[in-house]
Amino acid sequence: MKKIIALISAFLLTSTSMPNLQVSAEEIKGDINSDCKFDIADVVSLQKWLLTESDAKFADWQAGDLYEDNKINVLDLCVMKEKLISEEVTSNEVYVENTDELKNALKSAKAGDEIILAEGEYVYSGDTPKGYMFTSSADGTEENPIIIRSENPEKPAILSGSSTSENYVLDISGDWWKIKDLKVTNAQKGIILDNSNHTEIINCEVYNIGSEGIHFRDNSSYCLAENCYVHDTGVVSPGYGEAVYVGSAESTSGYGHDCHYNTIKNCKLGPNVAAEHVDIKEYTIGTTVENCTFDGKGMSGENYAKSFVNIKGNDCVIRNNVGYRNGCTAIQRAFEQNNVVDGWGQNATVYGNKVYMDTATNALGKKMYFLNAWDCSATVWDNFMAYDDDLFSVDNEDDHWNYYNCNLLTYGNK
């Protein structure tokens, strides 16, 4: 063994550039024996060559230069082994047509799986551990995420609970998932991510939900909700009926609070979202809400819900959204920051937003502010508001207190 290690070390230290041979345009990286495929045989061939075994040979050294330093040595062998392992994880399509098949597919999911749902409704039945119905804790990877999607996005599969007063429809507690083209309905909560990182929820409709529609929870970070339509939430508990909920309140125990750098983009939120369209809790960092449309019709005003977005985390970006109050008297300002915990609710960036607020005076007889953010720092620019006429800019510093009830406000630049 010592002799082998010494040989490899010596080769690594003394290897020189290889001859500049002609390489075919059809070269497959790693295919040093030129049999038109990259597999374990190429790894064995290179290993033998590095150990100067008598039967070692290969036809195309440049295909083996995976470290890309114009040399062949043990570094290329290491990269080759990593490449072989990663390529062994291949996509596995799993077709499901009923509830039991879906439950089994989620239970046995692994990196690279693509769970494809036939058209129809999948109504959960059976035991629900922790109230989770359709659930999985499997991890995908960046290269091989786990995908769950409808076979036909034009006719999405429907995942359904049995009552809006209990249970969660879909709970994912693994990393690197893509949840696409589904409808989720008829439970206490819709789609919940628990300790799930780098998971994407794309083109899903969540509706008729007792509390919140989509929740990034329990240390779930770098996740995405994109092109989703969330409406009719909080039908049982209006004060907890957010469309999208990020993190957990300080008073909540049992869940990690570090839900960072999550993004909500290109989503249609409302009507009949009983609480805020997006609620960003304390202890979260870097949430982005962009290019979304908020329909205020049906907001309840319960549990202090009075704006499209409530910001309690730090370093949030709220940009290029459009909000419509639509006569909802519960909405008393467009956006809001709150310093619930000392040091939090700070450093928001709010720009490029347009809000149609119907009136200059809210239901309490106070000004209809664009942003209410006392003792919370924010930088703003290029924001517009309308009362009952056309949009107008709210970013003239001389009019600061007409539109921004914020004592730590900074006006930025485009």
MIDOMAR-531300 format. One record per residue (C-alpha): residue number from 1; residue in one letter; x, y, z. Coordinates in steps of 0.05 Angstrom, whole numbers. Each point is the difference from the previous one (the first is absolute). Layout:
BEGIN
<NUM 'a' <X Y Z>>
...
***
This chain:
BEGIN
<1 'm' <0 0 0>>
<2 'k' <56 48 17>>
<3 'k' <31 -14 -68>>
<4 'i' <-67 17 -35>>
<5 'i' <-7 65 39>>
<6 'a' <71 19 -16>>
<7 'l' <-10 -13 -74>>
<8 'i' <-63 42 -2>>
<9 's' <32 57 39>>
<10 'a' <61 0 -45>>
<11 'f' <-43 1 -62>>
<12 'l' <-42 57 26>>
<13 'l' <62 41 15>>
<14 't' <39 -15 -64>>
<15 's' <-54 -9 -53>>
<16 't' <10 43 -62>>
<17 's' <-43 23 -57>>
<18 'm' <-21 -56 -47>>
<19 'p' <10 1 -75>>
<20 'n' <-49 43 -38>>
<21 'l' <-39 -55 -34>>
<22 'q' <-60 11 -46>>
<23 'v' <-66 -10 37>>
<24 's' <-65 -19 -34>>
<25 'a' <-56 51 1>>
<26 'e' <-43 -56 29>>
<27 'e' <45 -9 61>>
<28 'i' <-36 -21 63>>
<29 'k' <34 28 62>>
<30 'g' <29 -57 40>>
<31 'd' <-2 -51 -57>>
<32 'i' <75 -14 -1>>
<33 'n' <-9 -69 -32>>
<34 's' <-41 30 -58>>
<35 'd' <-57 -50 3>>
<36 'c' <-51 57 -7>>
<37 'k' <-22 -1 73>>
<38 'f' <26 22 67>>
<39 'd' <-4 -55 53>>
<40 'i' <39 -38 53>>
<41 'a' <46 -29 -53>>
<42 'd' <29 69 -12>>
<43 'v' <13 9 74>>
<44 'v' <36 -67 4>>
<45 's' <42 15 -61>>
<46 'l' <24 67 27>>
<47 'q' <14 -30 69>>
<48 'k' <42 -56 -31>>
<49 'w' <38 51 -42>>
<50 'l' <16 43 60>>
<51 'l' <27 -62 36>>
<52 't' <42 -18 -62>>
<53 'e' <-30 -68 -7>>
<54 's' <24 -38 -61>>
<55 'd' <-69 -8 -33>>
<56 'a' <-20 73 11>>
<57 'k' <-17 39 -63>>
<58 'f' <-51 50 -25>>
<59 'a' <-16 29 -68>>
<60 'd' <-18 73 15>>
<61 'w' <37 33 56>>
<62 'q' <-33 68 -11>>
<63 'a' <-68 -30 16>>
<64 'g' <29 -17 68>>
<65 'd' <26 69 15>>
<66 'l' <-60 15 44>>
<67 'y' <40 46 46>>
<68 'e' <15 41 -63>>
<69 'd' <73 15 13>>
<70 'n' <27 -34 -64>>
<71 'k' <28 -56 42>>
<72 'i' <-22 -69 21>>
<73 'n' <9 -16 74>>
<74 'v' <-36 -21 63>>
<75 'l' <-41 65 0>>
<76 'd' <-34 -24 -64>>
<77 'l' <-14 -67 33>>
<78 'c' <-34 34 59>>
<79 'v' <-43 43 -46>>
<80 'm' <-16 -61 -43>>
<81 'k' <-25 -39 60>>
<82 'e' <-44 58 23>>
<83 'k' <-28 6 -71>>
<84 'l' <-16 -74 -3>>
<85 'i' <-36 2 67>>
<86 's' <-41 61 -18>>
<87 'e' <-20 -29 -68>>
<88 'e' <-22 -65 33>>
<89 'v' <-57 39 32>>
<90 't' <-47 1 -59>>
<91 's' <-71 24 -8>>
<92 'n' <-54 -49 19>>
<93 'e' <-70 15 -24>>
<94 'v' <-54 -24 47>>
<95 'y' <-71 4 -27>>
<96 'v' <-57 1 50>>
<97 'e' <-75 -3 -10>>
<98 'n' <-30 -5 69>>
<99 't' <11 21 72>>
<100 'd' <35 -63 24>>
<101 'e' <49 2 -58>>
<102 'l' <15 72 15>>
<103 'k' <12 -14 74>>
<104 'n' <47 -57 -18>>
<105 'a' <38 42 -51>>
<106 'l' <12 54 51>>
<107 'k' <21 -50 53>>
<108 's' <51 -33 -45>>
<109 'a' <23 63 -37>>
<110 'k' <74 9 -13>>
<111 'a' <45 50 -36>>
<112 'g' <-16 2 -74>>
<113 'd' <-71 -26 6>>
<114 'e' <-55 35 -40>>
<115 'i' <-68 -16 29>>
<116 'i' <-52 12 -55>>
<117 'l' <-73 5 19>>
<118 'a' <-55 -19 -48>>
<119 'e' <-59 46 -6>>
<120 'g' <-50 -7 56>>
<121 'e' <-11 13 74>>
<122 'y' <43 -32 54>>
<123 'v' <-40 2 64>>
<124 'y' <40 -21 60>>
<125 's' <-24 -56 45>>
<126 'g' <31 -39 57>>
<127 'd' <45 20 58>>
<128 't' <30 69 1>>
<129 'p' <63 2 43>>
<130 'k' <8 70 29>>
<131 'g' <-59 20 -44>>
<132 'y' <42 -7 -63>>
<133 'm' <-36 -33 -57>>
<134 'f' <41 -5 -63>>
<135 't' <71 6 27>>
<136 's' <73 -18 -14>>
<137 's' <66 11 35>>
<138 'a' <43 -24 -58>>
<139 'd' <57 45 -25>>
<140 'g' <14 16 -72>>
<141 't' <65 33 -22>>
<142 'e' <15 62 -42>>
<143 'e' <17 -45 -59>>
<144 'n' <-57 -49 13>>
<145 'p' <-59 33 34>>
<146 'i' <-63 -38 17>>
<147 'i' <-57 24 -44>>
<148 'i' <-74 -8 13>>
<149 'r' <-45 26 -56>>
<150 's' <-64 -9 -39>>
<151 'e' <5 -40 -63>>
<152 'n' <-42 53 -35>>
<153 'p' <10 72 26>>
<154 'e' <-62 21 -37>>
<155 'k' <-41 -49 42>>
<156 'p' <37 -1 67>>
<157 'a' <-6 -56 49>>
<158 'i' <-36 21 64>>
<159 'l' <28 -19 68>>
<160 's' <-55 5 52>>
<161 'g' <-11 -10 73>>
<162 's' <-66 -17 31>>
<163 's' <-14 63 41>>
<164 't' <22 73 3>>
<165 's' <5 -5 76>>
<166 'e' <57 -51 5>>
<167 'n' <64 -28 -29>>
<168 'y' <49 23 -54>>
<169 'v' <-8 -21 -72>>
<170 'l' <73 -3 -21>>
<171 'd' <60 3 48>>
<172 'i' <71 -6 -26>>
<173 's' <58 -5 49>>
<174 'g' <55 -17 -49>>
<175 'd' <46 44 -42>>
<176 'w' <0 14 -74>>
<177 'w' <-71 -13 -21>>
<178 'k' <-40 28 -59>>
<179 'i' <-75 2 12>>
<180 'k' <-34 18 -66>>
<181 'd' <-67 8 -33>>
<182 'l' <-44 -25 58>>
<183 'k' <-64 22 33>>
<184 'v' <-2 -5 76>>
<185 't' <-65 8 39>>
<186 'n' <-46 -18 58>>
<187 'a' <44 -4 62>>
<188 'q' <23 44 58>>
<189 'k' <65 16 -37>>
<190 'g' <20 -7 -72>>
<191 'i' <74 -9 -18>>
<192 'i' <48 -1 59>>
<193 'l' <76 -2 -5>>
<194 'd' <33 -23 64>>
<195 'n' <76 2 4>>
<196 's' <0 -3 -75>>
<197 'n' <53 39 -39>>
<198 'h' <4 18 -74>>
<199 't' <-71 -24 -12>>
<200 'e' <-43 32 -55>>
<201 'i' <-75 6 -3>>
<202 'i' <-18 17 -71>>
<203 'n' <-67 13 -35>>
<204 'c' <-41 -28 56>>
<205 'e' <-70 22 22>>
<206 'v' <-16 -2 74>>
<207 'y' <-72 14 22>>
<208 'n' <-56 -15 49>>
<209 'i' <49 -6 58>>
<210 'g' <-18 9 73>>
<211 's' <63 39 18>>
<212 'e' <62 18 -42>>
<213 'g' <10 -22 -72>>
<214 'i' <76 -7 -7>>
<215 'h' <47 0 60>>
<216 'f' <77 1 -1>>
<217 'r' <11 -27 70>>
<218 'd' <50 -31 48>>
<219 'n' <67 23 -28>>
<220 's' <-21 -4 -73>>
<221 's' <45 45 -40>>
<222 'y' <16 17 -73>>
<223 'c' <-69 -22 -21>>
<224 'l' <-45 28 -54>>
<225 'a' <-74 9 -14>>
<226 'e' <-8 22 -73>>
<227 'n' <-61 9 -45>>
<228 'c' <-46 -25 55>>
<229 'y' <-73 19 10>>
<230 'v' <-21 1 73>>
<231 'h' <-71 20 19>>
<232 'd' <-56 -15 49>>
<233 't' <45 -13 60>>
<234 'g' <-18 8 73>>
<235 'v' <-69 -26 -12>>
<236 'v' <0 -30 71>>
<237 's' <52 43 36>>
<238 'p' <0 69 -35>>
<239 'g' <54 29 45>>
<240 'y' <48 -55 -24>>
<241 'g' <-22 -1 -72>>
<242 'e' <62 27 -35>>
<243 'a' <12 -17 -73>>
<244 'v' <75 -9 11>>
<245 'y' <31 -3 69>>
<246 'v' <76 3 11>>
<247 'g' <29 -25 66>>
<248 's' <-35 -3 68>>
<249 'a' <-18 50 53>>
<250 'e' <45 10 60>>
<251 's' <-54 -31 44>>
<252 't' <-2 -64 -42>>
<253 's' <40 -58 29>>
<254 'g' <20 -65 -33>>
<255 'y' <23 29 -66>>
<256 'g' <66 32 -21>>
<257 'h' <-6 74 -16>>
<258 'd' <58 5 -50>>
<259 'c' <-39 3 -65>>
<260 'h' <46 42 -43>>
<261 'y' <5 24 -72>>
<262 'n' <-67 -27 -24>>
<263 't' <-33 31 -61>>
<264 'i' <-73 11 -19>>
<265 'k' <-5 23 -73>>
<266 'n' <-50 7 -56>>
<267 'c' <-56 -25 46>>
<268 'k' <-73 20 0>>
<269 'l' <-23 5 73>>
<270 'g' <-74 10 15>>
<271 'p' <-57 10 -1>>
<272 'n' <-27 -23 66>>
<273 'v' <67 -6 35>>
<274 'a' <-24 12 71>>
<275 'a' <67 23 29>>
<276 'e' <59 33 -35>>
<277 'h' <19 -21 -69>>
<278 'v' <72 -9 24>>
<279 'd' <20 -2 73>>
<280 'i' <75 1 12>>
<281 'k' <15 -18 72>>
<282 'e' <54 24 48>>
<283 'y' <68 -37 -1>>
<284 't' <-3 -10 -76>>
<285 'i' <49 33 -47>>
<286 'g' <0 18 -73>>
<287 't' <-71 -16 -22>>
<288 't' <-17 27 -70>>
<289 'v' <-71 14 -24>>
<290 'e' <0 22 -73>>
<291 'n' <-46 7 -59>>
<292 'c' <-60 -24 39>>
<293 't' <-73 23 -4>>
<294 'f' <-40 9 64>>
<295 'd' <-76 0 -1>>
<296 'g' <-25 29 66>>
<297 'k' <-72 -23 -6>>
<298 'g' <-18 -42 60>>
<299 'm' <55 17 49>>
<300 's' <-30 -8 70>>
<301 'g' <42 49 41>>
<302 'e' <5 -52 56>>
<303 'n' <65 -10 38>>
<304 'y' <24 69 -24>>
<305 'a' <-4 -17 -74>>
<306 'k' <-4 68 -33>>
<307 's' <49 2 -59>>
<308 'f' <21 -40 -61>>
<309 'v' <69 -17 29>>
<310 'n' <22 1 73>>
<311 'i' <76 2 9>>
<312 'k' <29 -21 67>>
<313 'g' <65 -30 -26>>
<314 'n' <64 34 -22>>
<315 'd' <29 18 -69>>
<316 'c' <-65 -13 -37>>
<317 'v' <-11 22 -72>>
<318 'i' <-70 20 -22>>
<319 'r' <2 20 -73>>
<320 'n' <-42 8 -63>>
<321 'n' <-65 -25 31>>
<322 'v' <-71 25 -14>>
<323 'g' <-52 4 55>>
<324 'y' <-76 11 -5>>
<325 'r' <-37 17 63>>
<326 'n' <-66 -12 -36>>
<327 'g' <-42 35 52>>
<328 'c' <24 -43 58>>
<329 't' <-7 44 62>>
<330 'a' <45 -47 40>>
<331 'i' <60 23 -41>>
<332 'q' <26 63 33>>
<333 'r' <67 8 -35>>
<334 'a' <35 -34 -59>>
<335 'f' <62 -26 35>>
<336 'e' <21 -5 72>>
<337 'q' <63 -13 41>>
<338 'n' <0 -19 73>>
<339 'n' <55 -1 51>>
<340 'v' <-29 -59 39>>
<341 'v' <69 -22 26>>
<342 'd' <55 50 13>>
<343 'g' <46 4 -60>>
<344 'w' <-49 -31 -48>>
<345 'g' <-46 30 -52>>
<346 'q' <59 40 -27>>
<347 'n' <34 18 -66>>
<348 'a' <-57 -12 -48>>
<349 't' <7 21 -73>>
<350 'v' <-67 19 -31>>
<351 'y' <-2 24 -72>>
<352 'g' <-37 -3 -65>>
<353 'n' <-68 -16 32>>
<354 'k' <-68 25 -22>>
<355 'v' <-60 -1 47>>
<356 'y' <-73 19 -12>>
<357 'm' <-28 19 68>>
<358 'd' <-69 28 -18>>
<359 't' <2 57 50>>
<360 'a' <48 49 34>>
<361 't' <-29 -17 69>>
<362 'n' <-5 -69 30>>
<363 'a' <-57 -29 41>>
<364 'l' <30 30 64>>
<365 'g' <-2 70 -30>>
<366 'k' <76 2 -6>>
<367 'k' <44 10 -61>>
<368 'm' <5 -57 -49>>
<369 'y' <75 -10 4>>
<370 'f' <41 -36 -51>>
<371 'l' <45 -26 55>>
<372 'n' <-9 -1 75>>
<373 'a' <67 -15 32>>
<374 'w' <12 34 67>>
<375 'd' <70 -14 29>>
<376 'c' <14 -44 -60>>
<377 's' <51 21 -53>>
<378 'a' <-19 -1 -74>>
<379 't' <27 25 -66>>
<380 'v' <-51 19 -52>>
<381 'w' <-4 25 -72>>
<382 'd' <-43 -2 -62>>
<383 'n' <-65 -18 37>>
<384 'f' <-69 23 -22>>
<385 'm' <-68 3 31>>
<386 'a' <-71 17 -23>>
<387 'y' <-60 19 41>>
<388 'd' <-60 6 -47>>
<389 'd' <37 28 -61>>
<390 'd' <67 -10 -34>>
<391 'l' <64 -25 31>>
<392 'f' <47 52 29>>
<393 's' <70 -4 28>>
<394 'v' <7 -4 75>>
<395 'd' <75 11 0>>
<396 'n' <5 76 5>>
<397 'e' <38 13 65>>
<398 'd' <-41 62 13>>
<399 'd' <-62 -45 6>>
<400 'h' <34 -51 44>>
<401 'w' <-53 -1 55>>
<402 'n' <-58 -3 -48>>
<403 'y' <19 -69 -25>>
<404 'y' <53 -30 46>>
<405 'n' <-13 -4 74>>
<406 'c' <72 -19 11>>
<407 'n' <51 37 43>>
<408 'l' <60 -40 -28>>
<409 'l' <-14 11 -74>>
<410 't' <53 7 -54>>
<411 'y' <-16 21 -72>>
<412 'g' <41 -41 -49>>
<413 'n' <13 5 -74>>
<414 'k' <-22 -38 -61>>
***
